[in-house]
């Protein structure tokens, strides 16, 4: 173990693999020293495991109805109670984690690369491309994300797929701004000029040399944005424009439960707790990653 640790922490790595593994090991050690980041990582890990093994964990069907057991309070048979149709809320929350994780991952996969490419090209080469692309970006940034998402979903129609597209459209501008700011700091650097002198094309410079330098900032921003994506998706579900019944989406569950909030509080409270806990988990993890991956944060060893 000590030999492996010494190999990972070597000041002069002998290969690219050793250097990469050493950086990952140092970052992991720094992350473990942050209690909130550890809590956030555990919450996110539990979310992933719950989403993967939802059919095994959930004791009942998320859409199966039992009118004889409707509106039952939390008990040993139904840990989070039942809703107005007798469906087990715990099972619906468990299966709802799949929908939440799917939305978060797909929005990140769509919005982050798009924003990264849009921001990196103007930031690296400037001129009229910068003015046009950043002008479009500022238009999107000037509007509240939820309102903009509502407009796109209203145009595309309700449904989980259209909600994902709408949220992704509203999320990319912040990534574009970060990518532009990052590239502005090194677009005139000597290594960029050296690549140009060697005949490197603009696409090669962006893909091979610019985008990797923006990766750490993108990871931090995406992780921190996960909470906002979850809340936006829940907001769309709450007003009936997100995942449609009988899918167990957390926002839609809160919307249905608000009718019974005074007497059967668990209908809206349980999915609400799920949203809060998962959102806090991503915030804690993102904050910890920022301390670890930000080169301006000081020594991470």
C-alpha positions as CSV (number, residue, x, y, z in Angstrom):
1,X,0.0,0.0,0.0
2,X,2.8,2.4,0.9
3,X,4.6,1.6,-2.3
4,X,1.4,2.3,-4.4
5,X,0.9,5.5,-2.5
6,X,4.4,6.6,-3.1
7,X,4.1,5.7,-6.8
8,X,0.9,7.8,-7.1
9,X,2.4,10.8,-5.2
10,X,5.7,10.8,-7.1
11,X,6.9,14.3,-7.9
12,X,8.4,13.2,-11.2
13,X,6.0,10.7,-12.9
14,X,7.6,8.5,-15.5
15,X,4.4,8.1,-17.7
16,X,1.2,9.9,-18.6
17,X,-0.8,7.1,-16.9
18,X,1.1,7.6,-13.6
19,X,0.6,11.4,-13.8
20,X,-3.1,11.0,-14.5
21,X,-3.6,8.5,-11.7
22,X,-1.6,10.6,-9.3
23,X,-3.8,13.7,-10.0
24,X,-6.9,11.6,-9.5
25,X,-5.6,10.3,-6.2
26,X,-4.6,13.7,-4.9
27,X,-8.0,15.1,-5.9
28,X,-9.8,12.2,-4.1
29,X,-7.7,12.8,-0.9
30,X,-8.6,16.5,-1.0
31,X,-12.3,15.7,-1.6
32,X,-12.4,13.3,1.4
33,X,-11.1,16.0,3.7
34,X,-14.3,18.0,3.0
35,X,-17.1,16.6,5.1
36,X,-19.9,18.3,3.1
37,X,-18.4,17.0,-0.2
38,X,-18.4,13.5,1.2
39,X,-22.0,13.8,2.3
40,X,-22.9,15.1,-1.2
41,X,-21.0,12.3,-2.9
42,X,-22.8,9.7,-0.7
43,X,-26.2,11.2,-1.6
44,X,-25.4,11.2,-5.3
45,X,-24.1,7.6,-5.0
46,X,-27.3,6.5,-3.2
47,X,-29.4,8.2,-6.0
48,X,-27.5,6.4,-8.7
49,X,-27.8,3.0,-6.9
50,X,-31.5,3.6,-6.2
51,X,-32.2,4.5,-9.8
52,X,-30.3,1.4,-11.1
53,X,-31.9,-1.1,-8.6
54,X,-35.3,0.6,-8.3
55,X,-37.4,-2.5,-9.2
56,X,-35.5,-4.5,-6.6
57,X,-35.7,-1.8,-3.8
58,X,-39.3,-0.8,-4.3
59,X,-41.7,-3.1,-2.5
60,X,-44.7,-2.3,-4.7
61,X,-45.4,-1.3,-8.2
62,X,-45.1,2.5,-8.8
63,X,-48.4,2.6,-10.8
64,X,-50.3,-0.2,-9.2
65,X,-53.6,1.0,-7.5
66,X,-55.3,-0.3,-4.4
67,X,-58.3,1.8,-3.6
68,X,-58.8,-0.1,-0.3
69,X,-55.5,1.3,1.0
70,X,-55.9,4.9,-0.3
71,X,-54.5,7.8,1.8
72,X,-52.9,5.6,4.4
73,X,-50.4,7.3,6.7
74,X,-46.7,6.1,6.9
75,X,-46.6,2.6,8.5
76,X,-44.5,-0.6,8.5
77,X,-46.5,-1.7,5.4
78,X,-46.1,1.6,3.5
79,X,-43.1,3.5,4.8
80,X,-44.2,6.8,3.2
81,X,-47.9,6.2,3.2
82,X,-50.1,5.9,0.1
83,X,-51.7,8.4,-2.2
84,X,-55.3,9.0,-3.3
85,X,-55.3,6.0,-5.6
86,X,-53.7,3.6,-3.0
87,X,-50.3,3.7,-4.7
88,X,-47.3,3.2,-2.4
89,X,-45.4,6.6,-2.2
90,X,-42.1,5.0,-1.2
91,X,-42.1,2.9,-4.3
92,X,-43.1,5.9,-6.5
93,X,-40.3,8.0,-5.0
94,X,-37.8,5.2,-5.6
95,X,-38.9,4.8,-9.2
96,X,-39.0,8.6,-9.6
97,X,-35.3,8.7,-8.9
98,X,-34.8,7.1,-12.3
99,X,-36.7,9.9,-14.0
100,X,-34.8,12.5,-12.1
101,X,-31.4,11.0,-12.9
102,X,-32.3,10.5,-16.5
103,X,-33.3,14.2,-16.9
104,X,-30.1,15.4,-15.1
105,X,-27.8,13.2,-17.2
106,X,-29.4,13.9,-20.5
107,X,-29.5,17.7,-19.9
108,X,-25.8,17.6,-18.9
109,X,-24.8,15.5,-21.9
110,X,-26.7,17.8,-24.3
111,X,-26.1,21.3,-22.8
112,X,-22.5,21.1,-21.5
113,X,-20.8,20.0,-24.8
114,X,-22.9,22.5,-26.8
115,X,-22.0,25.4,-24.5
116,X,-18.4,24.3,-24.4
117,X,-18.1,24.4,-28.2
118,X,-20.0,27.6,-28.6
119,X,-18.0,29.4,-25.9
120,X,-14.5,28.0,-26.8
121,X,-14.5,29.0,-30.5
122,X,-15.3,32.7,-30.0
123,X,-13.1,32.8,-26.9
124,X,-10.2,31.4,-28.8
125,X,-10.5,33.3,-32.1
126,X,-12.6,36.3,-31.2
127,X,-13.6,39.0,-33.8
128,X,-17.1,38.9,-35.2
129,X,-17.7,35.3,-34.1
130,X,-17.3,36.4,-30.5
131,X,-19.8,39.3,-30.9
132,X,-22.4,37.2,-32.6
133,X,-22.3,34.1,-30.4
134,X,-22.0,36.0,-27.1
135,X,-24.8,38.3,-28.2
136,X,-27.1,35.2,-28.6
137,X,-25.8,33.8,-25.3
138,X,-26.6,37.1,-23.5
139,X,-30.2,37.0,-24.8
140,X,-30.7,33.5,-23.3
141,X,-29.0,34.5,-20.0
142,X,-31.2,37.6,-19.7
143,X,-34.3,35.4,-19.3
144,X,-35.1,33.3,-16.2
145,X,-34.5,29.6,-16.9
146,X,-37.8,28.3,-15.7
147,X,-39.8,30.9,-17.7
148,X,-37.7,30.1,-20.8
149,X,-38.2,26.4,-20.3
150,X,-41.9,26.9,-19.9
151,X,-42.0,28.7,-23.2
152,X,-40.2,26.0,-25.0
153,X,-42.3,23.2,-23.5
154,X,-45.4,25.1,-24.3
155,X,-44.3,25.2,-27.9
156,X,-43.1,21.6,-28.1
157,X,-45.8,20.1,-26.0
158,X,-45.9,18.4,-22.6
159,X,-43.8,15.3,-22.0
160,X,-40.5,14.2,-20.5
161,X,-38.6,14.3,-23.8
162,X,-39.7,17.8,-24.6
163,X,-38.9,18.9,-21.0
164,X,-35.4,17.6,-21.4
165,X,-34.9,19.4,-24.6
166,X,-36.3,22.6,-23.1
167,X,-34.1,22.5,-20.0
168,X,-31.0,21.8,-22.2
169,X,-31.8,24.8,-24.4
170,X,-31.9,27.0,-21.3
171,X,-28.8,25.5,-19.7
172,X,-26.1,25.9,-22.4
173,X,-25.5,29.7,-22.1
174,X,-23.8,29.5,-18.7
175,X,-21.4,26.8,-20.0
176,X,-20.6,28.9,-23.1
177,X,-19.7,31.9,-20.9
178,X,-17.4,29.8,-18.7
179,X,-15.7,28.3,-21.8
180,X,-15.2,31.7,-23.3
181,X,-13.8,33.1,-20.1
182,X,-11.4,30.2,-19.8
183,X,-10.2,30.4,-23.4
184,X,-9.6,34.2,-23.2
185,X,-7.0,33.5,-20.5
186,X,-4.8,31.4,-22.7
187,X,-5.7,32.1,-26.4
188,X,-2.5,34.1,-26.8
189,X,-0.4,31.7,-24.9
190,X,2.9,30.4,-26.4
191,X,1.7,26.8,-26.7
192,X,-1.3,27.9,-28.8
193,X,1.1,29.9,-31.1
194,X,3.4,26.9,-31.3
195,X,0.5,24.7,-32.4
196,X,-0.4,27.2,-35.1
197,X,3.2,27.4,-36.3
198,X,3.2,23.7,-36.6
199,X,0.3,23.9,-39.0
200,X,-2.5,23.0,-36.5
201,X,-5.9,23.8,-37.8
202,X,-8.5,25.7,-35.8
203,X,-10.6,22.6,-35.1
204,X,-7.5,20.7,-33.9
205,X,-6.5,23.6,-31.6
206,X,-10.0,23.7,-30.1
207,X,-10.5,20.0,-29.7
208,X,-7.0,18.9,-28.7
209,X,-5.7,21.9,-26.8
210,X,-8.5,24.3,-25.7
211,X,-11.4,22.0,-24.6
212,X,-9.3,19.8,-22.3
213,X,-8.2,23.0,-20.4
214,X,-11.9,23.8,-19.8
215,X,-12.9,20.4,-18.5
216,X,-12.4,21.0,-14.8
217,X,-14.5,24.2,-14.9
218,X,-17.2,22.4,-16.8
219,X,-17.3,19.5,-14.3
220,X,-17.7,22.0,-11.4
221,X,-20.4,24.0,-13.2
222,X,-22.3,20.9,-14.4
223,X,-22.3,19.4,-10.9
224,X,-23.5,22.7,-9.3
225,X,-26.2,23.1,-12.0
226,X,-27.7,19.6,-11.3
227,X,-29.7,21.1,-8.4
228,X,-31.2,23.8,-10.7
229,X,-32.0,21.2,-13.4
230,X,-33.8,19.0,-10.8
231,X,-35.8,22.0,-9.6
232,X,-36.7,23.1,-13.1
233,X,-37.8,19.6,-14.0
234,X,-39.9,19.4,-10.8
235,X,-41.4,22.8,-11.7
236,X,-42.4,21.6,-15.1
237,X,-43.8,18.4,-13.7
238,X,-45.7,20.4,-11.0
239,X,-47.7,22.4,-13.6
240,X,-48.2,19.3,-15.8
241,X,-45.7,20.0,-18.6
242,X,-43.1,17.5,-17.6
243,X,-43.4,13.7,-17.2
244,X,-47.0,12.7,-17.7
245,X,-49.2,10.5,-15.4
246,X,-48.9,7.8,-14.3
247,X,-45.1,8.3,-14.3
248,X,-43.9,8.8,-10.7
249,X,-42.1,12.2,-11.3
250,X,-41.4,14.0,-8.1
251,X,-42.8,17.4,-9.1
252,X,-46.0,15.9,-10.4
253,X,-46.4,13.9,-7.2
254,X,-46.2,17.2,-5.2
255,X,-48.8,18.7,-7.5
256,X,-51.2,15.9,-6.9
257,X,-50.5,15.9,-3.2
258,X,-51.1,19.6,-2.6
259,X,-54.9,18.9,-2.6
260,X,-54.5,16.8,0.5
261,X,-51.7,18.8,2.2
262,X,-53.7,19.8,5.3
263,X,-54.9,16.3,6.2
264,X,-52.6,13.9,4.3
265,X,-49.3,15.8,4.5
266,X,-47.2,12.9,3.4
267,X,-48.4,12.9,-0.2
268,X,-46.5,16.1,-1.0
269,X,-43.9,16.1,1.8
270,X,-42.2,12.8,0.9
271,X,-41.3,13.7,-2.8
272,X,-40.5,17.2,-1.6
273,X,-37.9,15.8,0.8
274,X,-36.5,13.7,-2.0
275,X,-36.0,16.8,-4.2
276,X,-34.4,18.8,-1.3
277,X,-32.0,16.0,-0.3
278,X,-30.8,15.2,-3.8
279,X,-30.4,18.9,-4.7
280,X,-28.4,19.5,-1.6
281,X,-26.3,16.5,-2.4
282,X,-25.3,17.9,-5.8
283,X,-24.6,21.3,-4.3
284,X,-22.3,19.9,-1.6
285,X,-20.5,17.7,-4.1
286,X,-20.1,20.6,-6.6
287,X,-18.8,22.9,-3.9
288,X,-16.2,20.2,-2.9
289,X,-15.2,19.7,-6.5
290,X,-14.7,23.4,-7.0
291,X,-12.2,23.4,-4.1
292,X,-10.4,20.4,-5.5
293,X,-10.3,21.2,-9.2
294,X,-10.0,25.0,-9.1
295,X,-6.3,25.7,-9.8
296,X,-6.7,29.0,-8.0
297,X,-7.7,27.3,-4.7
298,X,-4.1,26.6,-3.7
299,X,-2.3,23.4,-3.0
300,X,-4.5,20.4,-3.2
301,X,-2.0,17.8,-2.0
